[in-house]
Each structure stands twice: as structure tokens, then as C-alpha cells.
Amino acid sequence: MTGVLRQAGRSAVSHLLLAASLCVAACSPSSEITPDDRIILRAAHTTNVDEPYHLGLMEMARIVHAESGGQVEIRIYPSMQLGGERAMLEGLLLGALDIVVTANGSVTNFVPGMGVLDLPFLFRSREHMYSVLDGKVGDELARRLQARGFHLLAFYEAGVRHIMTSDKPVNSIDDLKGLKMRTMPVPAHIASFNAYGANAVAVDYGELYGGLQTGLVDGAEAANTNYSNKKFYEVAPHWAQLGWVMLTADLLMSEKRFQSLPPDVQKILADAALRSAHHERLLYAESDNSLLETLKDQGVSVTYPDPAPFREASKAVYEKFVASEEDRALLKAILK
């Protein structure tokens, strides 16, 4: 845990506790389990109920409920009901939440060593990304998380990311020059768009649609899934298929909460998390493959800029954010 949590974080946690007491359960308890026997785990994320994060957690809740004979119930709170990603991570460490799915970039505020996953053009393909996350690199990242009080259950994904713009299409890196581009509040992402010639700006995700509509920002980055589901195409109809980053998402508990559970429940959770990750990843891949044609049918202007100049500009980002011997070794293991 990185220092003393801000008072704003504590206010957010109060909101978490209040909302958790009001939300409807994702699974119904078994009639064979008494209330005293039941373990209720509160899980939260920021996306809509028809997006892969939520569907992955629903699969995890289903498996856990079945494998525990109804003893363990996961209640899911989607769509930022319990606050943004930082507030949820603070709540996780303070015990106001039990399970969180969050973009890896938000986790770097607490565990800077996770930042290597946020570098642009890091993974060659989804298959490459999954092999890295499920292998020795993933084990090392789990150790980094554990050292800061988090328990990694599994790696989800947050999609292959592209670029949306409101007024003009992006056909090349030159078209980004001077544009106000919203990125996630992730240092490597901000540095990437600045390196591409844009001006990276901070806008809360919940305010992005309005920001695009009013001209507060000229564009943003997203995956096909949230570009479509959030209807960003209504205010940013130009969609450049660049694949500048493949975003990872972390399915987390606090280490303290995980270790407080009986060993058999720990095993059920660990197994269900991995199975749900495979499900969530498949859904993201299917979304990317199917939604693009749907977006074209809705009148979205799709372009395919040459990624080579973006890759060249990204070298400066690597030099800035991969500074330690430990991170250089990890990067080498990822890229091999």
C-alpha cells in the first residue's frame, strides 16, 4: 500500500459500504446453507453489464457458487456503482470490497512495478499476451502485487486499443499533431500520445462522451467494445484501427482478505478466477472481431494508419519507463 490514503479515498470507501448494503446479489444463496455458513464477497468494476469484465465476473460467481455448494456468494456491482477504479482499489485494501477488476494502469498508482504492462506495442498478438501473463512473467508480477498487499487472482484483458476522433480522421501519425487526446491517467499512456504529437489531457471516463461532444477533447483511445457500448461513435465518428496497446486488466483481492478465507475456499476462488479469465478473454476477442463491421454499418469512418511511425515514436517511452535492471529483465522476458 503506497502511503497514507487520502481523505477522498476514505469518503469513497464510505460510499462503497453504503452501496454494498443496497445492491442486489448476483447469485441466490443455497437453501441448504445457513446464513452463518455463507461467505459473501463483494466484487466491483466500472463497465456496463454487457461488457466482458461483468460477464467474466458473472462466470466466476457461477462457478464459485456451484463448487462451494452455495457456501460462497459473489455479489457484483457494475458500472462504477462503487466509484472509480482508484477508489475501488483503496476500498479493497481497506476491506470495503473483496474483489475488483480494474485496468492495470490504475494498479500502477499502488504498485509502480506493474507499469511494464502499459507500454505501447508491447505484445505481438493476443496469444503472445496470454502466454506472458499466464507464465513466469505473470508469476513475477503476482509477487510484486503481493508485496503491496494485493492478491492476484487472474489477468483479464481490456481490449486492443484504437483511436477515436471527432472532427477529422487519423490516417497517419501526423494527423494527431496538436489534438487534445484523452488517455487513461497512466503515465506511459500520457507519454505515448505526447510522443505521437498529440496533447494528452485528463478527463474522467464518465465525462468523456460529453467532453467529445463539447470539444473539450478532440479524441480518445478505446477498444471496439467500449467504443461501441458507450456509443462514443455518436460524437467521435472517426475510428483509427491502430492497436497501439493491448490492455491488461487485473482481477484482485487484498492479500489479507484472501488469506482470511478457508483453504478450500481459496482453492475454489483461484480455480474459478482462472476459468473466468479464459471466458472474459474469449469475449473480448469475439467483440473485437464482430463489432468492427457493426460500427461500419452504423456509419463510422474506419481508417488504418501505418503503425511503423507510432512504433518508432514509442521508443522514447520505453527509454523513460524501463529504467531499472529489474524492469529491463522483465521486459526482455516479455519480448523474447
VOMAR-551380 format. One record per atom (N, C-alpha, C): residue in one letter; y, x, z. Coordinates in steps of 0.05 Angstrom, whole numbers, padded with zeros to 5 digits, always signed. Layout:
AYXZ...
// end
This chain:
M-00024+00017+00000M+00000+00000+00000M+00025+00018+00000T+00044+00013-00018T+00066+00032-00022T+00090+00024-00005G+00090+00034+00021G+00113+00030+00038G+00114+00002+00049V+00137-00003+00062V+00141-00029+00075V+00148-00050+00054L+00135-00073+00055L+00140-00094+00035L+00168-00106+00040R+00181-00113+00018R+00207-00124+00020R+00206-00152+00033Q+00230-00160+00044Q+00231-00187+00056Q+00226-00208+00036A+00234-00203+00010A+00229-00223-00011A+00199-00227-00014G+00184-00205-00011G+00155-00208-00013G+00144-00225+00009R+00156-00223+00033R+00146-00239+00055R+00152-00268+00050S+00175-00274+00038S+00182-00301+00032S+00162-00313+00012A+00155-00296-00008A+00136-00305-00028A+00109-00311-00015V+00102-00294+00004V+00076-00299+00018V+00077-00326+00033S+00099-00333+00045S+00101-00359+00058S+00096-00381+00038H+00107-00377+00014H+00103-00397-00008H+00073-00398-00015L+00061-00375-00016L+00032-00374-00023L+00016-00391-00003L+00022-00387+00022L+00007-00401+00043L+00011-00431+00041L+00036-00440+00036L+00042-00468+00034L+00028-00480+00010A+00030-00466-00013A+00018-00477-00037A-00012-00478-00035A-00024-00457-00022A-00053-00456-00020A-00063-00480-00004S-00048-00489+00015S-00057-00511+00031S-00056-00538+00016L-00041-00539-00006L-00038-00563-00021L-00054-00565-00046C-00064-00542-00056C-00076-00542-00083C-00104-00553-00082V-00113-00564-00105V-00139-00577-00107V-00160-00555-00113A-00184-00558-00101A-00205-00538-00105A-00216-00538-00133A-00224-00514-00142A-00236-00512-00169A-00265-00520-00169C-00278-00519-00146C-00306-00526-00144C-00310-00544-00120S-00328-00563-00122S-00333-00581-00099S-00354-00569-00081P-00350-00570-00055P-00369-00558-00036P-00395-00573-00036S-00416-00558-00030S-00443-00570-00029S-00446-00587-00004S-00459-00609-00007S-00463-00627+00016S-00482-00614+00036E-00497-00594+00027E-00516-00581+00045E-00504-00559+00062I-00479-00553+00057I-00465-00532+00072I-00445-00545+00090T-00445-00538+00116T-00426-00550+00134T-00399-00535+00131P-00377-00548+00139P-00351-00535+00137P-00350-00507+00151D-00365-00505+00173D-00364-00480+00188D-00378-00457+00173D-00397-00464+00155D-00411-00444+00140D-00396-00435+00115R-00378-00452+00105R-00366-00447+00079R-00346-00424+00080I-00345-00408+00059I-00325-00388+00055I-00308-00396+00032I-00282-00400+00037I-00264-00409+00016I-00246-00385+00009L-00246-00378-00017L-00230-00356-00027L-00209-00367-00046R-00184-00359-00042R-00162-00368-00058R-00156-00348-00080A-00157-00357-00105A-00152-00339-00128A-00128-00349-00144A-00112-00331-00154A-00088-00339-00168A-00083-00321-00193H-00068-00333-00211H-00059-00318-00235H-00034-00331-00247T-00023-00321-00268T+00003-00330-00278T+00001-00346-00304T-00022-00349-00316T-00024-00361-00342T-00032-00390-00342N-00032-00403-00365N-00039-00431-00367N-00069-00435-00363V-00077-00459-00359V-00105-00465-00353V-00123-00463-00378D-00111-00462-00401D-00127-00459-00426D-00128-00430-00436E-00118-00411-00420E-00119-00383-00428E-00142-00368-00414P-00149-00345-00426P-00173-00331-00416P-00173-00324-00387Y-00151-00316-00375Y-00151-00310-00346Y-00163-00333-00330H-00153-00357-00335H-00162-00380-00320H-00191-00387-00326L-00198-00386-00351L-00226-00392-00359L-00245-00372-00348G-00237-00347-00346G-00253-00326-00334G-00258-00331-00305L-00236-00338-00291L-00239-00344-00262L-00255-00369-00257M-00253-00389-00275M-00270-00413-00272M-00299-00406-00275E-00305-00387-00293E-00333-00379-00296E-00342-00364-00271M-00325-00347-00260M-00332-00333-00235M-00337-00353-00212A-00319-00373-00210A-00322-00394-00189A-00348-00409-00192R-00355-00415-00217R-00380-00429-00222R-00404-00413-00213I-00405-00388-00221I-00427-00370-00214I-00430-00367-00184V-00407-00361-00171V-00407-00356-00142V-00417-00381-00128H-00407-00404-00136H-00415-00429-00123H-00445-00434-00125A-00456-00428-00150A-00484-00433-00155A-00501-00412-00140E-00494-00387-00142E-00510-00366-00130E-00510-00366-00099S-00488-00376-00088S-00486-00378-00058S-00497-00404-00047G-00507-00421-00064G-00516-00447-00055G-00494-00465-00044G-00470-00460-00054G-00447-00476-00044G-00433-00464-00020Q-00443-00442-00010Q-00430-00430+00013Q-00403-00418+00007V-00399-00407-00017V-00374-00394-00025V-00360-00411-00046E-00335-00417-00041E-00319-00434-00059E-00294-00418-00067I-00289-00416-00092I-00265-00403-00102I-00246-00425-00112R-00222-00426-00100R-00201-00444-00108R-00181-00429-00125I-00174-00440-00147I-00158-00426-00167I-00131-00439-00170Y-00110-00422-00169Y-00082-00431-00172Y-00070-00418-00196P-00068-00432-00219P-00058-00420-00243P-00027-00423-00246S-00018-00412-00269S+00009-00418-00279S+00031-00411-00259M+00029-00389-00245M+00049-00379-00226M+00054-00398-00203Q+00034-00415-00197Q+00038-00434-00174Q+00043-00418-00148L+00033-00395-00146L+00036-00379-00121L+00054-00355-00126G+00072-00357-00146G+00091-00336-00151G+00083-00317-00174G+00100-00298-00179G+00095-00278-00199G+00074-00257-00191E+00069-00239-00209E+00047-00220-00204E+00053-00202-00180R+00077-00192-00177R+00083-00175-00154R+00079-00190-00128A+00089-00214-00127A+00087-00230-00102A+00058-00235-00096M+00042-00240-00116M+00013-00245-00112M-00001-00220-00101L+00006-00197-00112L-00006-00172-00103L+00002-00167-00074E+00027-00172-00067E+00035-00169-00039E+00020-00188-00021G+00017-00213-00031G+00001-00232-00016G-00027-00224-00012L-00039-00211-00032L-00066-00201-00030L-00069-00181-00007L-00050-00163-00006L-00052-00142+00015L-00046-00153+00043L-00030-00175+00044L-00023-00186+00070L-00042-00208+00078G-00062-00215+00062G-00082-00234+00069G-00075-00263+00062A-00054-00268+00048A-00046-00295+00040A-00062-00304+00016L-00074-00286+00001L-00091-00291-00022L-00116-00274-00020D-00137-00283-00034D-00162-00268-00033D-00168-00255-00059I-00161-00267-00082I-00168-00256-00109I-00144-00260-00127V-00138-00240-00142V-00116-00241-00161V-00125-00229-00188V-00117-00241-00210V-00118-00229-00236V-00090-00223-00245T-00084-00198-00251T-00057-00190-00259T-00058-00168-00280A-00038-00168-00297A-00036-00147-00317A-00035-00120-00302N-00048-00100-00313N-00049-00074-00300N-00022-00063-00294G-00002-00068-00312G+00024-00057-00308G+00037-00065-00281S+00031-00089-00272S+00042-00098-00246S+00029-00082-00223V+00004-00074-00227V-00010-00060-00206V+00001-00032-00202T+00013-00021-00224T+00024+00007-00222T+00047+00008-00202N+00059-00015-00195N+00080-00014-00174N+00069-00007-00147F+00043-00011-00144F+00029-00006-00119F+00011+00019-00121V+00000+00023-00145V-00018+00046-00150V-00009+00060-00175P+00010+00078-00173P+00021+00091-00197P-00001+00104-00214G-00023+00113-00202G-00044+00126-00217G-00058+00109-00237M-00053+00082-00236M-00065+00064-00256M-00049+00064-00282G-00026+00077-00282G-00008+00075-00305G-00019+00086-00331V-00039+00102-00330V-00050+00114-00354V-00060+00092-00373L-00068+00069-00362L-00078+00047-00379L-00056+00033-00395D-00031+00038-00388D-00009+00024-00400D+00004+00040-00423L-00008+00062-00430L+00003+00078-00452L-00002+00065-00479P+00017+00067-00498P+00014+00054-00524P-00008+00068-00541F-00021+00052-00557F-00041+00062-00576F-00062+00080-00562L-00070+00071-00538L-00089+00086-00522L-00118+00082-00531F-00124+00057-00538F-00152+00050-00545F-00154+00046-00575R-00176+00056-00586R-00181+00053-00615R-00190+00025-00623S-00203+00012-00605S-00214-00015-00610S-00220-00028-00584R-00227-00053-00585R-00236-00067-00561R-00261-00054-00550E-00279-00047-00567E-00304-00035-00558E-00299-00009-00543H-00280+00007-00554H-00272+00032-00540H-00261+00025-00512M-00243+00006-00511M-00231-00002-00485M-00252-00010-00465Y-00271-00027-00473Y-00291-00037-00455Y-00309-00014-00445S-00316+00005-00463S-00333+00027-00455S-00319+00045-00435V-00293+00048-00438V-00277+00064-00419V-00276+00050-00392L-00269+00025-00392L-00265+00010-00367L-00291+00007-00352D-00313+00005-00366D-00339+00000-00353D-00354+00026-00347G-00342+00048-00352G-00355+00074-00349G-00343+00091-00326K-00344+00117-00329K-00335+00135-00308K-00305+00134-00303V-00290+00129-00325V-00261+00126-00321V-00255+00101-00304G-00269+00080-00309G-00265+00056-00292G-00272+00061-00263D-00293+00077-00259D-00301+00084-00231D-00279+00100-00217E-00267+00119-00232E-00245+00134-00221E-00221+00117-00214L-00214+00098-00232L-00192+00080-00227L-00198+00062-00203A-00223+00054-00200A-00230+00038-00176A-00225+00053-00151R-00230+00080-00151R-00226+00096-00128R-00196+00098-00122R-00180+00100-00143R-00151+00101-00139R-00140+00075-00126L-00151+00053-00135L-00144+00027-00124L-00152+00025-00095Q-00177+00033-00089Q-00187+00032-00062Q-00170+00048-00042A-00160+00071-00052A-00144+00087-00034A-00118+00074-00026R-00109+00054-00042R-00085+00039-00036R-00090+00011-00025G-00115+00006-00017G-00121-00019-00004G-00131-00041-00022F-00137-00036-00047F-00147-00056-00066F-00177-00051-00071H-00190-00073-00077H-00218-00072-00085H-00220-00083-00113L-00228-00066-00132L-00231-00074-00160L-00258-00089-00163L-00256-00114-00171L-00280-00130-00177L-00289-00126-00206A-00269-00125-00225A-00275-00121-00253A-00249-00118-00268F-00252-00108-00292F-00229-00107-00311F-00231-00130-00330Y-00210-00147-00330Y-00206-00167-00351Y-00189-00153-00373E-00182-00168-00394E-00163-00158-00413E-00141-00178-00416A-00118-00169-00427A-00094-00186-00431A-00086-00186-00460G-00104-00179-00478G-00099-00182-00506G-00088-00158-00520V-00091-00158-00546V-00078-00138-00564V-00050-00148-00569R-00030-00131-00564R-00003-00140-00563R+00012-00133-00590H+00029-00152-00597H+00044-00150-00622H+00074-00156-00616I+00090-00159-00636I+00119-00161-00633I+00130-00187-00645M+00144-00202-00629M+00158-00227-00640M+00188-00222-00641T+00201-00233-00661T+00230-00231-00664T+00241-00258-00672S+00266-00263-00665S+00278-00289-00670S+00291-00291-00698D+00307-00271-00706D+00324-00274-00729D+00314-00260-00754K+00300-00238-00751K+00291-00223-00775K+00263-00212-00770P+00247-00209-00791P+00221-00198-00788P+00221-00168-00784V+00200-00158-00772V+00197-00129-00768V+00176-00120-00789N+00186-00106-00809N+00169-00095-00830N+00164-00065-00826S+00181-00052-00809S+00177-00024-00803S+00190-00018-00777I+00187+00006-00767I+00198+00014-00741I+00229+00013-00742D+00240+00017-00766D+00269+00017-00769D+00281-00010-00763D+00266-00031-00766D+00276-00058-00762D+00280-00064-00732L+00269-00048-00715L+00273-00052-00686L+00298-00039-00675K+00311-00023-00691K+00335-00008-00682K+00356-00026-00671G+00363-00022-00646G+00385-00037-00633G+00378-00064-00623L+00353-00074-00628L+00346-00101-00619L+00340-00101-00589K+00348-00123-00576K+00343-00126-00548K+00315-00138-00545M+00296-00122-00536M+00268-00130-00534M+00259-00132-00505R+00248-00155-00499R+00237-00159-00472R+00209-00147-00471T+00205-00131-00450T+00179-00120-00445T+00171-00128-00416M+00146-00124-00410M+00138-00126-00382M+00152-00104-00366P+00157-00108-00340P+00171-00088-00324P+00152-00065-00317V+00143-00052-00338V+00124-00029-00336V+00138-00005-00348P+00142+00016-00333P+00157+00039-00343P+00148+00050-00370A+00121+00051-00375A+00112+00062-00400A+00118+00042-00423H+00119+00017-00418H+00125-00003-00439H+00155-00002-00445I+00172+00000-00425I+00200+00003-00429I+00206+00028-00445A+00194+00050-00437A+00199+00075-00452A+00189+00074-00480S+00167+00059-00485S+00156+00057-00512S+00176+00043-00531F+00186+00020-00522F+00205+00006-00540F+00231+00020-00544N+00240+00034-00523N+00264+00051-00527N+00258+00074-00547A+00234+00085-00546A+00226+00106-00565A+00224+00095-00593Y+00219+00069-00596Y+00217+00056-00623Y+00244+00048-00633G+00266+00054-00618G+00293+00048-00627G+00305+00023-00617A+00289+00007-00602A+00299-00018-00590A+00313-00013-00563N+00325-00033-00552N+00336-00032-00525N+00318-00050-00508A+00301-00038-00492A+00283-00054-00475A+00299-00067-00452V+00296-00093-00448V+00310-00107-00427V+00291-00122-00409A+00300-00126-00385A+00283-00140-00365A+00291-00170-00365V+00272-00187-00371V+00275-00216-00369V+00249-00226-00357D+00251-00243-00337D+00228-00255-00324D+00212-00270-00345Y+00185-00268-00343Y+00168-00281-00363Y+00173-00311-00365G+00178-00323-00342G+00183-00352-00341G+00208-00360-00355E+00226-00341-00360E+00252-00346-00372E+00253-00336-00401L+00230-00326-00411L+00231-00313-00437L+00236-00333-00460Y+00224-00356-00459Y+00228-00376-00480Y+00258-00382-00483G+00271-00388-00460G+00300-00393-00460G+00316-00370-00469G+00308-00346-00461G+00322-00321-00470G+00321-00317-00500L+00298-00323-00512L+00296-00321-00541L+00313-00343-00554Q+00313-00366-00542Q+00327-00389-00554Q+00358-00385-00553T+00368-00373-00533T+00396-00369-00530T+00407-00343-00540G+00389-00325-00548G+00397-00299-00558G+00401-00278-00537L+00393-00284-00512L+00394-00264-00491L+00378-00240-00498V+00355-00245-00512V+00339-00224-00524V+00333-00231-00553D+00328-00210-00569D+00322-00213-00597D+00292-00216-00602G+00276-00208-00583G+00248-00208-00588G+00233-00200-00563A+00207-00198-00565A+00189-00191-00543A+00162-00183-00554E+00145-00175-00536E+00117-00168-00544E+00098-00187-00530A+00076-00193-00543A+00057-00212-00532A+00031-00210-00548A+00010-00223-00538A-00015-00226-00552A-00014-00252-00568N-00032-00255-00587N-00034-00280-00602N-00037-00304-00583T-00052-00300-00562T-00058-00321-00544T-00033-00333-00530N-00018-00316-00516N+00005-00327-00503N+00028-00333-00522Y+00030-00319-00544Y+00050-00326-00565Y+00046-00355-00574S+00020-00362-00578S+00014-00389-00586S+00016-00409-00564N+00003-00404-00541N+00002-00423-00520N+00029-00429-00507K+00046-00409-00505K+00073-00413-00494K+00093-00423-00515K+00083-00426-00540K+00099-00436-00563K+00124-00418-00568F+00121-00392-00564F+00143-00374-00570F+00151-00375-00599Y+00132-00383-00616Y+00137-00384-00645Y+00159-00404-00652E+00165-00422-00634E+00186-00442-00639E+00214-00429-00639V+00217-00407-00623V+00242-00394-00621V+00242-00365-00631A+00218-00355-00637A+00215-00328-00648A+00193-00329-00669P+00200-00339-00693P+00180-00345-00714P+00170-00321-00730H+00181-00298-00724H+00172-00274-00738H+00152-00258-00721W+00129-00252-00731W+00107-00242-00715W+00095-00218-00729A+00101-00194-00718A+00092-00169-00730A+00066-00160-00717Q+00045-00159-00733Q+00018-00151-00723Q+00017-00121-00722L+00022-00110-00698L+00023-00081-00694L+00000-00071-00677G-00008-00086-00657G-00028-00076-00639G-00019-00052-00624W+00006-00052-00614W+00017-00028-00603W+00005-00020-00576V-00008-00040-00563V-00022-00034-00538V-00044-00055-00534M-00066-00047-00523M-00087-00065-00514M-00084-00066-00483L-00076-00089-00473L-00070-00092-00445L-00096-00097-00429T-00099-00082-00408T-00120-00088-00388T-00109-00105-00366A-00126-00120-00353A-00119-00136-00330A-00139-00130-00308D-00129-00131-00283D-00145-00123-00260D-00153-00148-00244L-00178-00151-00239L-00188-00172-00222L-00193-00160-00194L-00176-00167-00175L-00175-00153-00150L-00178-00170-00125M-00189-00158-00104M-00187-00168-00077M-00174-00145-00061S-00167-00151-00036S-00160-00129-00018S-00186-00116-00008E-00186-00091-00004E-00210-00077+00007E-00217-00089+00034K-00197-00094+00050K-00202-00105+00077K-00216-00132+00075R-00207-00150+00057R-00219-00176+00055R-00247-00174+00044F-00251-00158+00024F-00278-00155+00012F-00298-00145+00033Q-00290-00125+00049Q-00308-00113+00068Q-00313-00132+00092S-00296-00152+00095S-00299-00171+00117S-00321-00192+00111L-00330-00193+00086L-00350-00213+00078L-00378-00202+00083P-00397-00220+00086P-00425-00211+00090P-00435-00196+00065P-00453-00177+00068P-00463-00162+00045P-00474-00179+00022D-00487-00200+00028D-00498-00217+00007D-00476-00230-00009V-00455-00238+00004V-00432-00250-00009V-00417-00229-00026Q-00415-00205-00016Q-00403-00183-00031Q-00418-00179-00057K-00444-00179-00056K-00461-00175-00079K-00457-00198-00100I-00457-00222-00090I-00453-00246-00107I-00426-00244-00121L-00405-00237-00106L-00378-00234-00118L-00377-00212-00139A-00389-00189-00133A-00388-00167-00152A-00403-00174-00178D-00426-00186-00175D-00441-00194-00199D-00426-00216-00215A-00415-00236-00201A-00401-00257-00215A-00376-00247-00229A-00362-00228-00216A-00338-00217-00228A-00344-00203-00254L-00365-00187-00255L-00372-00173-00280L-00380-00192-00301R-00396-00213-00294R-00404-00233-00314R-00380-00248-00324S-00361-00254-00306S-00337-00269-00315S-00320-00251-00333A-00320-00225-00328A-00304-00207-00345A-00314-00207-00373H-00340-00207-00377H-00351-00208-00404H-00343-00234-00418H-00343-00255-00402H-00335-00282-00413H-00306-00282-00421E-00289-00271-00403E-00260-00271-00408E-00253-00254-00432R-00266-00231-00435R-00260-00213-00457R-00268-00226-00484L-00291-00239-00484L-00300-00253-00508L-00280-00274-00516L-00269-00289-00497L-00250-00309-00503L-00224-00297-00515Y-00216-00275-00505Y-00192-00262-00516Y-00197-00253-00545A-00220-00241-00550A-00226-00232-00577A-00227-00256-00596E-00240-00278-00587E-00242-00301-00604E-00214-00313-00609S-00196-00312-00589S-00169-00322-00592S-00154-00306-00613D-00156-00280-00611D-00142-00263-00630D-00151-00268-00658N-00177-00272-00661N-00188-00276-00688N-00181-00303-00700S-00179-00323-00683S-00175-00351-00693S-00146-00360-00694L-00130-00350-00675L-00103-00361-00673L-00084-00352-00695L-00089-00328-00706L-00070-00318-00726L-00068-00337-00750E-00090-00347-00759E-00090-00366-00782E-00076-00392-00774T-00080-00400-00750T-00067-00425-00740T-00037-00421-00739L-00028-00398-00730L+00000-00392-00729L+00013-00391-00757K-00002-00380-00776K+00008-00380-00804K+00011-00409-00814D-00008-00426-00807D-00006-00454-00815D+00018-00468-00803Q+00027-00458-00780Q+00050-00470-00767Q+00076-00459-00777G+00075-00442-00797G+00099-00432-00809G+00109-00405-00798V+00093-00392-00782V+00101-00366-00771V+00100-00345-00794S+00121-00329-00795S+00122-00307-00814S+00108-00283-00802V+00086-00275-00814V+00070-00253-00804V+00074-00228-00822T+00080-00206-00809T+00083-00180-00823T+00064-00159-00812Y+00061-00138-00826Y+00042-00117-00818Y+00055-00089-00821P+00073-00082-00803P+00086-00056-00805P+00066-00033-00802D+00073-00011-00815D+00057+00014-00814D+00057+00024-00785P+00034+00027-00772P+00034+00036-00744P+00039+00066-00741A+00037+00082-00763A+00039+00111-00761A+00066+00120-00748P+00089+00110-00757P+00114+00118-00743P+00115+00111-00714F+00103+00088-00707F+00102+00080-00679F+00085+00099-00663R+00063+00107-00674R+00045+00126-00660R+00059+00153-00656E+00074+00161-00676E+00089+00187-00674E+00110+00185-00652A+00125+00163-00652A+00145+00159-00631A+00133+00157-00603S+00108+00148-00601S+00095+00145-00576S+00087+00171-00562K+00087+00193-00577K+00080+00219-00566K+00099+00226-00543A+00124+00219-00546A+00143+00225-00524A+00137+00210-00499V+00126+00186-00502V+00118+00170-00479V+00095+00184-00464Y+00075+00194-00479Y+00053+00208-00467Y+00063+00232-00451E+00081+00247-00463E+00091+00271-00450E+00105+00265-00424K+00118+00242-00423K+00133+00234-00399K+00115+00224-00377F+00095+00208-00385F+00079+00194-00364F+00052+00206-00358V+00044+00227-00372V+00019+00241-00366V+00027+00269-00358A+00035+00272-00333A+00047+00298-00324A+00028+00314-00307S+00011+00301-00291S-00006+00316-00272S-00032+00325-00285E-00044+00345-00274E-00070+00354-00284E-00091+00332-00282E-00090+00317-00260E-00109+00295-00256E-00106+00274-00278D-00081+00266-00285D-00078+00246-00305D-00084+00257-00333R-00079+00282-00338R-00086+00294-00364R-00117+00294-00367A-00131+00300-00345A-00160+00300-00347A-00170+00271-00352L-00158+00252-00339L-00166+00224-00343L-00160+00215-00372L-00137+00223-00382L-00130+00216-00410L-00150+00229-00429K-00157+00253-00424K-00177+00267-00442K-00203+00252-00442A-00211+00242-00418A-00237+00227-00417A-00235+00201-00432I-00211+00189-00432I-00207+00163-00446I-00208+00168-00476L-00195+00189-00486L-00191+00193-00514L-00215+00206-00528K-00234+00216-00513K-00256+00231-00525K-00274+00212-00543
// end
